[in-house]
Amino acid sequence: MVEKMYTITSEAGLHARPCTALVSAVTPLKSEVALEYNGKQVNLKSIMGVMSLGVSKGATVKVIATGDDEEQVISKIDEVMIKEELAV
């Protein structure tokens, strides 16, 4: 299991476009991937789950990957966070 924390810096938080980019990045991978925010955990491969969290600017989220390609999952999330200017 690999975990990584991110602080959301985007003014709009995690809205539809970046949520779609995150989900699309991890869906092809084999690992189970969860996004945790405010005590709630959702499947990061589910756009509705991610959107339901209502993550806003300044929020700290945790990505948890479990499986054979968990390191690749975190690498993909890092890429999307940088490309979409979502988090540090």
C-alpha positions in Angstrom: 0.0 0.0 0.0 1.2 3.5 -0.9 -0.3 6.7 0.4 0.4 10.3 -0.6 -1.1 13.6 0.6 -1.9 16.5 -1.6 -3.0 20.1 -0.7 -5.4 21.4 -3.4 -4.3 24.8 -4.7 -6.7 25.2 -7.6 -9.2 28.1 -7.0 -12.1 25.8 -8.1 -11.0 22.8 -6.1 -11.6 19.4 -7.7 -14.4 20.2 -10.1 -15.5 18.2 -13.1 -12.6 18.6 -15.5 -9.8 17.7 -13.1 -11.8 14.9 -11.5 -12.2 13.4 -15.0 -8.5 13.7 -15.6 -7.7 12.0 -12.3 -10.2 9.2 -12.8 -9.0 8.7 -16.4 -5.4 8.5 -15.3 -5.9 5.7 -12.8 -8.8 3.7 -14.4 -6.5 1.6 -16.7 -4.3 0.6 -13.8 -4.8 -2.6 -11.8 -4.4 -1.3 -8.3 -7.3 -0.3 -6.1 -7.2 3.5 -5.6 -9.0 5.5 -3.0 -9.3 9.3 -2.4 -9.8 10.3 1.2 -11.1 13.7 2.3 -12.7 14.9 5.5 -13.1 11.5 6.9 -14.7 10.0 3.8 -13.1 7.6 1.4 -14.2 7.0 -2.2 -13.0 4.9 -5.2 -10.8 7.2 -7.3 -11.9 5.3 -10.4 -15.4 6.6 -9.9 -16.1 10.2 -11.1 -19.3 10.4 -9.1 -17.5 9.3 -6.0 -14.8 11.9 -6.4 -17.2 14.7 -7.2 -19.3 13.8 -4.2 -16.5 14.7 -1.8 -16.8 18.4 -2.8 -13.1 19.1 -2.4 -12.3 22.8 -2.3 -9.2 25.0 -2.5 -6.9 24.5 0.5 -8.2 21.0 1.3 -5.8 18.2 2.0 -6.6 14.9 0.4 -5.0 11.5 0.6 -4.6 9.1 -2.3 -4.2 5.4 -1.2 -3.1 2.8 -3.8 -3.0 -0.9 -3.2 -1.9 -3.4 -5.8 0.8 -4.5 -8.2 1.2 -1.1 -9.9 0.6 1.2 -6.8 3.8 3.2 -7.5 2.7 3.8 -11.0 -0.7 5.0 -9.7 1.0 7.7 -7.5 3.2 8.7 -10.4 0.1 9.2 -12.6 -1.7 11.2 -9.9 1.4 13.4 -9.5 1.4 14.0 -13.3 -2.2 15.0 -13.3 -1.9 17.2 -10.2 1.0 19.1 -11.9 -0.5 19.3 -15.4 -3.9 20.5 -14.1 -2.3 22.8 -11.6 -4.4 21.2 -8.9 -2.1 20.6 -5.9 1.3 20.7 -4.2 
